[in-house]
Amino acid sequence: MPSEDILISASEAQAVAGAVAPRAKPAEFELELGERESPRTQWPKISLVTAVYNGAKYLEATIRSVVAQGYPNLEYIVVDDGSTDGTGEIIRKYERAVSCWIRQENQGLYAALNAGFARSSGEVMGWLNSSDLLQVNGLFTVGSVFAGLRDVEWITGRPTKISATGMTIDVLPVPRWSRRRFLEGAYKHIQQESTFWRRSLWEKAGGYFDTDYRAEGDFALWVRFFRHARLHSVNALIGGYRLHEGALSAGNMERYNRTCDEIAGREVKSLRGSERAALLAFRWISEAVKPVPKVRGLWYRAAMENLYWMRGRDWPEVIEYGERGWELRK
């Protein structure tokens, strides 16, 4: 049975953080972020969901990375999707540090996320898989960006990779995203662990994950988000993806990419006018050259690589920290 909702104060959160993660005290950013004793109302409420199924191996580290943030206005919801290992014991160990936790019969990742977000109430939303980690002060980065840039609806941090043992081992360049390039096939892998959005965008996009997918529901959600908002990269570390053998989509990337291409293809066909025609033509060429290695290589170098790096009017501004706080920069 789900436990009762338990919201903790900033001081309680700091006490728990100090107890469970003494090596990750989030105290270094006080100069930029202000006093840690700020009332909750000074920070936007963030709803963060972790859905887990038999994730005992990494779940505790995931929860600790959230609790150690000390973010004063956090609603943290954990959904156990019918685990049969030690997942339940780990959640109970930290139940005073989460807002609520839900146990349901196994229905799949996206059904579990739907259940968690249905219980949420925060202005800002995101989810963290049960093997991944938030970076130190990641939630303060998210909260301060959304508080300072009211027109921004959707953000993602620098893509980062974490080893199976929990070390940050790679920090990638800041990507630029646009709907057109996304549907053309560039940057289909938006790092979900670093991605947050406003509830208003979630509602405009339907307010749900498609449960027909095993691993591609993220991509389907991003396609719907792109109908309503631009995705801004933040030049900062927010979360990281853990590389491990049990990663949900790592075992069959070919199937994952094929399904994502099908989702994007359906979206393109739903468009109208010159945009639809241009995207259909580009995608047709991309498919036509796949069976011919030499032509495929030329096409990739001449066209696909430019989608990633060629400046254009469709590129949104990058969010960077300056003397006046977070700023949108070309």
N, C-alpha and C positions, 0 to 999 in steps of 0.2 A: 504494500500500500504506500502511496506517496506520503512523505512526511509533510507537516505543516510548513507553510512559507515562513522562513526566518530571515529577516533582513538585519544586517549588522551595521553598526555605526562605523565611522572612520576610525575612531580609536580602537574599537574592537577588531576591526580588520587589520590594523597595524599590529595589534597584540598577537593575533593568529599568525600573521605573516612572519613576525619575529620568531614565533615558536616553531613553525614548520619549515621555514626556509631561511635560516640565519645567514646563508651565504649569498642571498639575493636581495639584500635590503635596498628598497628603491628610494634612497635618500639623496642621491647625487644631483638631482635636477631641481632642487629647491629654488635656485637662483632664477631659472627660466620659468618654472611652473608655479611659483608662489608657495605660500605656507601649506603644509600638509594638514593643518587643522581647519582648512576651509570648510564651510558648511556644504552639505550635499548639494544644495541648490545652486552653488556656484559652478558645479560641473554637470554636464548633461548626463542623464541616466543612460547607462549602457546595459543592454540586455545581451548576455553572452550565453550560448547554449553549447554544451558538450553532449553528444550522443555516443553511446558506447555499447558494444556487444563483445563480450569476452575479451576485454581490453586490459586485464589486470597487469600485464607486463609493463605498460607505460602510463596507465591512467593516473597513478599517484603523482608522477612528475608533471603531468599536464595540469592537474588540480593545483599543485603547489605553485606552478608558474602563474596561475591566475590569482590565487590567494595572496601571493607575495607582492602583487602589484600595489596593494594598499589603496586602490582607487575608491574614493569615498562615496560614489553613487553608482554602485555596480549591482546588477541583478544577475546572479549566476545560477543557471538552471542545468542540472545534469539529468539525462534520460538514460536509464538502463534498459536496453532493448532485449530483455529476456536472457541476460548472461547466465552461464552455468559454471563459470570459474570463480575466482575470488573478487570479482568486480564489486559486488554488493558490499562486501566487508570494507573495501577501500572507500567507497562512497560514505558508508556509515561513519567511518573514522573522521571524515571531514564534514559531516552533515551540518554542524554548527557554522561552518564557513561558507555554505552555499545558501542561496535564497530558497530553493526547494529542489527536491529530486523526485523523479517519477520512475516507477518500474512498470513496464508493459511487456506483454508477450511479443516475441520476436516478429517484427514487421518490416525490418529493413531500415537503413540509415535515414532515408529521407522522410519516412513516416515518423521516425523518432524525432527528427528535427522539427517536423510540423507540430508534433505534440508539445515540444519545448517552447517553440515560438508562440503557440496558441496561449500559453500561460504567461507570456512576457508582456511588459508594459513600457519598456524603455524607449526613449526618443531615438537612440542609436542602437543598431543591431549588428550582430555578427555571430559566428560560431567557430569553435575550435575542436578539431577532431581529437579523439582520445589518445593519440600517440604524439601529437604535436605540442609546441610550446609557444607561449608568449615571450617576447624579449623583455628585458628589464625596462620598466616604465612605458611599455607599449600602450597600455590603456590610457595613460596620461597624454601620450601623443595623440591618440584617437580623440579623446575628449576635448583637448585644447584646439585641435584642428576644427572640429565641428562647432565648437563654441565661438571661435574666431572668424570662421568663414561661413556665414549663414547661407550663402547661395550654393555651397558645395553639398551634393547629395550622396556621393559615393566615392570612396577612397580605397587605395591599396598601397601598402608600404613596399620597400625594396624587397624583392624576392630573396629569401635566405634559406639555406639548407642546413639541417642539423643531423649529426651522425646518430647512429643507433645508441650511442652512449651519452647523447645529450649535448655534444659540443657543436657550436656554430662553426661550420667548416667552409661555407661559401656565401658571399654576399654579392649578388649580381647587379649589373648596372640598372639604373632607373628606366623602366620601359615607358613608352608612350602608347596610349590606347585610343582607338577611335572605332566607332561602330562599323564604318565601311571596311577598315582593314581587318577588324575582327571577323567579319563575315566573309572576307576574301581568303581567310586562312592564316593570318598572322597572329601570333601571340594568343593562341587559343587557351593557354594554360595560365589563367589569372590565379595567383596564389591565394587561395581562400583563407589561409591562416592569418593573412595580413589585411583582409578586406572587410570593411565595415560600411554601413549605409544608414540613411535616415529611415525611420518607420514610414514616413510619407511615401518614399520610393517603393518600399516593400508592398504597401497597399496599392499603389498605382500599378504595380506589376502582378497583382492578383493575390499576393499574400500567401504563397504556398510553394512547396517543392513538388515537382512531378515525381510521384512514387513509382512510375514505370521503369525508372532507370536504376541501375546498380551503382554506377560511379559517375555518370554524366549529368546528374541533376544539377550540379554546380553550373555547368556550361549552359544548360537550358535556362537557369535563373538569370545568368549574365545576359543572355540574348534578350530576355524580357526587360531587364534593367536598361539595356542600351536603347530601348524604344523611348525612354523617358528622361535619361540623364547621361551626362558625360562622366567617364571614369577618370579621376585625377590620381596620379601617382604622388606619393609623399616621399620625399628624400629623407627617409628615416626608417629605423628598424621597428617593426610592430610584432610580427610573429614569424615562426619558422616551420618548415616542413621536415619532418623526421624521415630519413632514409632508412627503411628496414624491410625485411622480407615480406612482412604481412601487410604492406601498404595496399589500400583498397584497389587502386587502379594501376599499380606498377606492374602487376603480373601479366596484363594483356593490353599494352599500349596501342597495339594495332587495332583491336576492337574498339577501344576507347576513342581513338582518333577517327575511326570510321563513323561511329555513332555521332560524334560531335559534328562531323562534316554533314551528316544527314540532317541534324537539327538546324545547322546554319543554312543548308540548302532550302529547307522548308520556309525558313524565315525570309530568305531572299525572294522566293516565289510569291510570298505574301505582299511584297512591296509593289509600288506602282511607278510608272513613268520611266524617265531616263536613268534614275538610280537603279531600278530593277534591271533594266537592260544591260547596263554597264557591269553590274555584279554578276549577272548570269553569264555574260561573255567571258569575264575573267575566270570564273569558276569552271566554265566549259574547257577553256584552254588548259587550265591546271590539271583537269582530269584527263584530257586528251593526250598530254605529253607524258603521263606517268608510265606507260608501258615502254617508252623509248628512252633508255638511260642517258644518251648523249644530249638529246633534245631537252629532256627533263632537267639536266644539269645546267644547260644554257638558260632555260626559262627561270630556274631558281635564282641564278646569279643576276639575270637581267631584270626580273620582276619581283620575285618573292622577297629577296633581301632588301629591296628598296622599301617594301611595306614596313619594315622594322625601323629603318634609319632615315628615310627621306623626309625632310620637313614638309609640312603641308598645312593648309588652313584647317584641316580636320583634327590636327593635333591639339589636345587640351593642354592647359598650363600645368606645370609641375608645381607642387606645393613644397616650399622650402622655408626654413626658419631663418629669419633675419633680425635686424635690430628692433623692428616693431612687432615681432612675433611671426606667426605663420603668414606667408604671402604667396600669391599665385604669380608664377614667373614663366615667361615664354621659353 
